[in-house]
């Protein structure tokens, strides 16, 4: 790639910052983020800052809002958990380093240093925006040691324009803020390193791993191993679309070409010198940390209509959170204090251990892996499956049901598919095994009968008492094989 192409790519990557902030502003306006949903606090009174940096907000689609809510809350919970852990361990001086100008932590620690690192152009623009708005300017600390067009350095907050590919400049810049080896640091990388070449992002991780008491939070894309055929390397359509999207926007996911699965990223951290690392995909992290209660599910579900559960699942499967530490277990910081353990502070470590102890099938390496406890990472091994003869070939080679969110119930030698979201029965070719994707998709109340012996399929004519159309319902066959019981489901975005 020539210099002109490099500059164009850098500009495109810088543009992702605007897109990200606009998406977070969308969350802020709708009330996804704390403290907008606190009783008595309105969006107008919210202390969140996105409204000051996005003068013309745009409402994102519900699935983008949900995905960004999970992403933003994940970083917030981990950052505040790390701060609380430092306080609980009596650590008086520490620093948070945000690569790409991410979330601001809410804290009352007077000796916490917060440092934003980003492209020089973006830092200059940000400082100009802050200095020209009274509300933001009044938040800047007084008596900075550096206060020019492209840099701001003070005892508590610093903002510096540094290209992460120039690590010597980064080292010197951090030294001017008081970040030196021995100081407990938290580094946040929210979809930043994925735009670098693999060796460049490796160098950044190795650089921060050289600090003896560093914690690294990494959020970016991955490719689940179920998505890759070992022989032909065919990707799931979601992955192919994701790659094409970032190629089209001139922001290719360079690191993802080298490190795909969670296991790849786990090995990467280990190779680069990190002593501890836990990695979870966003679906698992959301279930255990972001939305662990029915109350939070209910709160979020009332913010806007949402009916894109499949799409949200795929996004959650292809993005992950990694929390790595350079300090060995039980190590003390330079201040003689216990090094912070973020996952322990937010209660996630005990949850994962409890789940793994209870079920060998609930958590697998597609969703969670770490460096220390490989022996307890749950997998479905050959030893566990000894009494099943897997079919070498499916009897339904040419069958395309063209629906999702349906149920399948088995009665004898027949399987019955009911409901879901897809094509109406009137839209398929009568008598054909392949249902053509034409016509309007909708929630269904049609039932298909599949013969598991000869592979034949047919749609059963609906009677007068047919259940209402629905998706994501439950269905169970009676023990005597005489009936199928259908319960619950969804018949609309809010129902």
Secondary structure, DSSP 8 states (H G I E B T S, - for coil): --HHHHHHHHHHHHHHHHHHHHHHHHHHHHT-STTTTSTT--GGG---SHHHH-SS-----HHHHHHHHHHHHHHHHHHHHHHHHHHHTT---EEEEEETS--------TTEEEEEEE-HHHHHHHHHHHHTSHHHHTTS-SS-SEESSSEEE-SSEEEEE--TT-HHHHHHHHHHTT--TTSEEEEEEES-GGGS-HHHHHHHHHHHHTSTTEEEEEEEE---GGG--TTT----HHHHHHHHHHHHTT---HHHHH--SHHHHHHHHHHTT-SEEEEEEHHHHIIIIIS-SHHHHHHHHTTS----HHHHHHHHHHEEEEEEESS-TT-B-TTSSB---HHHHTTHHHHHHHHHHH-TTTS-TTTEEESS-GGGS----GGG--S----SS-S-TT-B--EES-EEEEETTEEEEE--EEE-GGGS-TT-SB----S-EEEB--EEEEETTT--EEEE---TT----BBS-EEEE-TTSS-EEEE--BSSTT-
